[in-house]
């Protein structure tokens, strides 16, 4: 945390660091959307070399056309469109099939930009429900990990025990049951066992540890909580990334499935109209 605070102090001086970070992130976003550094390099060239060289008309026209292509990529997110001619083929396909270019971009890997159409073979009907179920499961894991990382109590398991216990500065409890306060340790452990559904052995061990450590218990719990937050935070980040990736894949398949139904419906109507005319 000291390192992070120091770094933040450095980048926050008079807002210069923040502006620099925003500039870098903005450039990276442009690079990601277009799949090319051309716009960034052209901007840099214009600031450093502008007016110091003359471009042949043919090359100037080519660069302007390429800049327009990259603008098309940036606004649509279609990085796989290679040339202006390729873009025109894409637009012709959209007009022919009455489809939205945003939906095509949303299909991501399920759309073939070379053959201009949904990829074949298309995933089976059970693929979408399966992906949705996996996404929900990953999301639940993320919620569980984040919830656990926000716990102010230490999550421990006693030697020889099977249950996970939340140990705080005032008492202990299982996740789904009421707990007991250390002040209750002098009472009947059998009653505490019935109340908390913990074993008398575990209650006795926890009470002994709390009695021996005394005021030092809070410091030790703080150390454990810090360690577990770091570990749970790491796994939370990993599962958040997995959830986002799975959600994007699931969303793309959903959009592609809807497009497939529309295309099949239009094809069937066209065949029916042709049959009626003949």
Legacy VTK file of the C-alpha trace (Angstrom):
# vtk DataFile Version 3.0
C-alpha trace
ASCII
DATASET POLYDATA
POINTS 278 float
0.000 0.000 0.000
2.908 2.353 0.693
4.187 1.710 -2.825
0.746 2.367 -4.326
0.322 5.569 -2.330
3.771 6.767 -3.384
3.036 6.002 -7.044
-0.295 7.810 -6.834
1.398 10.842 -5.255
3.866 10.936 -8.155
1.271 10.662 -10.944
-1.106 13.104 -9.249
1.336 16.054 -9.154
-0.605 19.023 -10.617
-2.730 16.576 -12.584
0.056 15.967 -15.103
0.302 12.279 -14.287
-3.461 11.773 -14.473
-3.623 13.531 -17.842
-0.715 11.412 -19.102
-2.425 8.188 -17.968
-5.686 9.265 -19.617
-3.805 10.063 -22.838
-2.056 6.678 -22.870
-5.287 4.795 -22.103
-7.099 6.729 -24.829
-4.421 5.821 -27.364
-4.519 2.177 -26.309
-8.309 2.188 -26.743
-7.978 3.606 -30.269
-5.333 0.980 -31.050
-7.579 -1.780 -29.685
-10.642 -0.644 -31.653
-8.850 -0.154 -34.964
-6.229 -2.896 -34.761
-3.637 -0.439 -36.084
-1.338 2.305 -34.791
-1.775 4.350 -37.982
-4.008 7.021 -36.434
-1.619 7.470 -33.506
1.453 7.666 -35.741
-0.290 10.064 -38.120
-1.185 12.331 -35.220
2.411 12.196 -33.971
3.752 12.906 -37.473
1.415 15.872 -37.849
2.614 17.396 -34.580
6.323 16.842 -35.148
6.886 17.023 -38.921
3.864 18.989 -40.187
4.853 21.433 -42.936
8.360 20.012 -43.289
7.649 17.512 -46.073
5.364 17.099 -49.052
3.501 13.897 -49.803
2.944 12.710 -53.399
-0.731 13.018 -54.333
-1.106 9.275 -54.865
0.287 8.434 -51.451
-1.724 11.223 -49.849
-4.932 9.807 -51.342
-4.013 6.318 -50.160
-3.353 7.521 -46.585
-6.631 9.443 -46.534
-8.487 6.340 -47.694
-6.709 4.208 -45.100
-7.524 6.745 -42.393
-11.179 6.524 -43.416
-11.005 2.730 -43.160
-9.587 2.963 -39.644
-12.315 5.417 -38.681
-14.807 2.823 -39.946
-13.105 0.172 -37.790
-13.075 2.451 -34.754
-16.763 3.360 -34.907
-17.974 -0.163 -35.710
-15.388 -2.289 -33.883
-14.947 -4.431 -37.011
-11.159 -4.839 -36.956
-11.313 -7.725 -39.432
-12.354 -5.454 -42.286
-9.072 -5.289 -44.221
-9.645 -2.811 -47.059
-12.143 -0.337 -48.475
-13.299 -2.960 -50.982
-13.804 -5.410 -48.132
-15.878 -2.789 -46.315
-18.024 -2.281 -49.425
-18.683 -6.041 -49.587
-19.703 -5.881 -45.932
-22.097 -2.990 -46.596
-23.603 -4.786 -49.602
-24.243 -7.858 -47.436
-25.940 -5.701 -44.791
-28.245 -4.113 -47.361
-29.074 -7.441 -48.994
-29.978 -9.136 -45.715
-31.428 -6.069 -43.964
-29.107 -6.429 -40.975
-27.618 -3.924 -38.564
-23.838 -3.481 -38.628
-23.876 -3.240 -34.824
-25.398 -6.727 -34.626
-22.711 -8.051 -36.954
-20.023 -6.589 -34.705
-21.784 -8.076 -31.667
-21.580 -11.568 -33.231
-17.779 -11.367 -32.857
-16.192 -14.743 -33.595
-19.454 -16.258 -34.873
-19.427 -14.110 -38.032
-17.141 -14.955 -40.957
-15.936 -11.731 -42.597
-14.308 -13.560 -45.501
-17.341 -15.617 -46.497
-19.708 -12.855 -45.291
-22.143 -14.766 -43.172
-22.474 -16.679 -39.936
-19.760 -19.237 -39.409
-20.475 -22.829 -40.317
-20.911 -25.176 -38.649
-22.986 -23.082 -36.262
-22.956 -24.148 -32.568
-25.625 -26.623 -31.475
-28.832 -25.390 -29.811
-27.621 -26.518 -26.369
-24.443 -24.396 -26.578
-26.176 -21.129 -25.646
-27.931 -22.462 -22.485
-24.669 -24.145 -21.452
-22.671 -20.931 -21.891
-25.339 -18.968 -19.999
-25.222 -21.494 -17.131
-21.416 -21.320 -16.964
-21.583 -17.509 -16.959
-24.082 -17.536 -14.093
-21.938 -20.006 -12.148
-18.823 -17.865 -12.604
-20.777 -14.774 -11.559
-21.927 -16.536 -8.377
-18.323 -17.499 -7.615
-17.311 -13.849 -8.048
-20.078 -12.702 -5.687
-19.010 -15.314 -3.119
-15.326 -14.365 -3.348
-16.027 -10.631 -3.109
-18.363 -11.197 -0.157
-15.725 -13.256 1.637
-13.036 -10.670 0.909
-15.169 -8.001 2.588
-15.438 -10.024 5.793
-13.873 -8.307 8.788
-13.561 -11.683 10.522
-10.835 -14.245 9.939
-11.915 -17.359 8.031
-10.281 -20.358 9.691
-10.611 -24.118 10.006
-9.505 -25.761 13.213
-7.095 -28.700 13.192
-9.046 -31.906 12.666
-12.265 -29.991 11.956
-14.326 -29.926 8.769
-16.181 -26.639 9.293
-15.036 -23.169 8.299
-15.428 -20.666 11.113
-15.569 -16.874 11.177
-13.393 -15.625 14.017
-13.839 -11.990 15.054
-12.531 -9.917 17.948
-15.737 -10.494 19.923
-16.722 -14.059 19.075
-16.911 -16.934 16.602
-19.548 -18.473 14.337
-20.106 -20.785 11.436
-21.170 -19.234 8.138
-24.844 -20.152 8.325
-25.434 -20.386 12.077
-25.547 -18.032 15.053
-22.292 -17.764 16.938
-21.175 -17.091 20.467
-19.226 -14.375 22.251
-15.981 -15.043 24.047
-17.731 -13.815 27.196
-19.973 -16.881 26.943
-17.001 -19.238 27.161
-17.447 -19.475 30.914
-20.931 -20.900 30.449
-22.114 -24.387 29.515
-20.387 -25.513 26.331
-23.146 -28.022 25.651
-25.675 -25.200 25.378
-23.326 -23.277 23.108
-22.944 -26.367 20.925
-26.720 -26.657 20.550
-27.045 -22.963 19.822
-24.227 -22.726 17.266
-24.214 -26.306 15.893
-20.464 -26.374 16.560
-18.782 -29.227 18.384
-17.878 -28.813 22.047
-14.282 -29.591 21.102
-14.159 -26.669 18.646
-15.808 -24.329 21.129
-13.340 -25.316 23.829
-10.363 -24.814 21.494
-11.580 -21.382 20.347
-12.220 -20.271 23.925
-8.758 -21.415 25.013
-7.077 -19.538 22.150
-9.054 -16.375 22.916
-8.176 -16.623 26.620
-4.454 -17.215 26.001
-4.026 -14.463 23.403
-6.107 -11.867 25.183
-5.473 -8.381 23.745
-3.130 -9.803 21.103
-6.047 -11.606 19.453
-7.130 -8.471 17.574
-3.663 -7.956 16.061
-3.417 -11.590 14.976
-6.902 -11.500 13.443
-6.014 -8.293 11.608
-2.964 -9.987 10.106
-5.030 -12.995 9.007
-7.778 -10.802 7.546
-5.232 -8.785 5.535
-3.718 -11.972 4.101
-7.061 -13.520 3.227
-8.258 -10.286 1.552
-5.152 -10.260 -0.605
-5.668 -13.911 -1.593
-9.417 -13.577 -2.149
-8.885 -10.342 -4.062
-6.513 -12.142 -6.418
-8.977 -14.967 -7.059
-11.815 -12.431 -7.408
-9.882 -10.656 -10.161
-9.186 -13.948 -11.939
-12.845 -15.017 -11.842
-14.048 -11.547 -12.849
-11.895 -11.788 -15.989
-13.213 -15.299 -16.696
-16.793 -14.113 -16.145
-16.380 -11.167 -18.520
-14.831 -13.399 -21.199
-17.597 -15.983 -20.825
-20.285 -13.296 -20.816
-18.915 -11.778 -24.027
-18.856 -15.219 -25.681
-22.386 -15.984 -24.484
-23.657 -12.570 -25.607
-22.062 -13.012 -29.033
-23.678 -16.433 -29.481
-27.065 -15.052 -28.401
-26.889 -12.248 -30.981
-25.643 -14.670 -33.649
-28.495 -17.094 -32.856
-31.050 -14.312 -33.222
-29.471 -13.281 -36.538
-29.511 -16.881 -37.752
-33.246 -17.098 -37.059
-33.879 -13.852 -38.960
-31.809 -14.972 -41.936
-33.544 -18.352 -42.064
-36.959 -16.681 -41.810
-36.175 -14.273 -44.668
-34.806 -17.137 -46.769
-37.971 -19.160 -46.180
-40.169 -16.183 -47.098
-38.138 -15.612 -50.270
-38.502 -19.258 -51.294
-42.236 -19.136 -50.566
-42.664 -15.942 -52.624
-40.713 -17.468 -55.497
-42.871 -20.598 -55.380
-46.075 -18.530 -55.458
-44.907 -16.556 -58.493
-44.133 -19.741 -60.401
LINES 1 279
278 0 1 2 3 4 5 6 7 8 9 10 11 12 13 14 15 16 17 18 19 20 21 22 23 24 25 26 27 28 29 30 31 32 33 34 35 36 37 38 39 40 41 42 43 44 45 46 47 48 49 50 51 52 53 54 55 56 57 58 59 60 61 62 63 64 65 66 67 68 69 70 71 72 73 74 75 76 77 78 79 80 81 82 83 84 85 86 87 88 89 90 91 92 93 94 95 96 97 98 99 100 101 102 103 104 105 106 107 108 109 110 111 112 113 114 115 116 117 118 119 120 121 122 123 124 125 126 127 128 129 130 131 132 133 134 135 136 137 138 139 140 141 142 143 144 145 146 147 148 149 150 151 152 153 154 155 156 157 158 159 160 161 162 163 164 165 166 167 168 169 170 171 172 173 174 175 176 177 178 179 180 181 182 183 184 185 186 187 188 189 190 191 192 193 194 195 196 197 198 199 200 201 202 203 204 205 206 207 208 209 210 211 212 213 214 215 216 217 218 219 220 221 222 223 224 225 226 227 228 229 230 231 232 233 234 235 236 237 238 239 240 241 242 243 244 245 246 247 248 249 250 251 252 253 254 255 256 257 258 259 260 261 262 263 264 265 266 267 268 269 270 271 272 273 274 275 276 277
